[in-house]
Amino acid sequence: MTQPKLTELTDRTIIRVSGADARKLLQKLLTVDIDDVSRERAGYGALLTPQGKILFDFFVVEDEEGYLFDCAGLQKEDLVKRLMFYRLRADLKIEDVGADYRVWAAWDGDVAGVGQEAGASVARDGGVWFRDPRVAEAGFRAILPRDATPDGAAASAQDYHAFRIGLGLADTMADLGSAELFPHEANFDQFHGVDFAKGCYVGQEVVSRMEHRGTGARKRIVPVRIRGGVLENGAQIAAGGKGIGEVLSSAGEVALALVRLDRAEDAATNGNALLVEDKPVELVQPRWAKFTVPQTSVAT
């Protein structure tokens, strides 16, 4: 068994939702099917605006006391407030337990006892280890007590972000923001972030309409690569003199960008190269994607 690379994600924190009505209420609020979340299966999903845009995304696991949410630290207070708003008279307890737990990421190796399927989860080391519910190749995450010392080859958070950018997986604060993107634009439809069969949840009508209208999402987050240069956050991508996208988060030559796929397709059809400040770039087809990323010519 290969020891994985390991790093603490200090920008993440944990809240716990528990109580007799926890499962019922969360099922009505979130894009993930809470009925599929168990001690053996972690989930990934979001709480949307009524207009269908992503307010908060998170990983969710079940433990003996309730549900643990791995969420962005900067969004924690707002997420708690929003859940409290929906609580009404429900038998529900919402706690900030970030002082008790740390969040870890492990990749490029194996974690003993965790299954091979995306979302496979196991109680271990006083907390929970789980394979990334989005795609299995994204490695593992762990929610562990603060005094736990997991095994792994020490790496940095920057190393992890370079890894997830290469896979085409967005990050909460760097890429998604809050109330900016629809789930399809952030590829939630590609990796189990939205369950289209579970029934109603906040924003469900808009998201279902996007899923079933047959045209797909015009914009999506996809990897982009520059040859012999560095991509900067916020850089604009153009083709044939028209803007088609914006770089979101970068790891040197590879970045994630929000791209108008229809305009990228037009560029490919017309033989126009994609440029960032007159430097050629190319879009990358993620291995997990069921949609096609247009392959444009690369200027020399």
Buried (B, 14 or more C-beta within 10 A) or exposed (E): EEEBBBBBBEBBBBBBBBBEBBBBBBBBBBBBBBEBBEEBBBBBBBBBBEEBBBBBBBBBBBBEBBBBBBBBBEBBEBBBEBBEEBBEEBEBBBBBBBEBBBBBBBBBBBBEEBBEEBBBBBBBBEBBBBBBBBBBEBBBBBBBEEEBEBEBEEBEBEBBBBBBBBBBBBBBEBBBBBEEBBBBBBBBBBBBBBBEEBEEBBBBEBBBEBBEEEEBBEBBBBBBBBEEBEBEEEBEBBBBEEEBBBBBBBBEBBBBBBBBBBBBBBBBEEEBBBBBEEBBBBBBBBEBBEBEBBEBBEBE
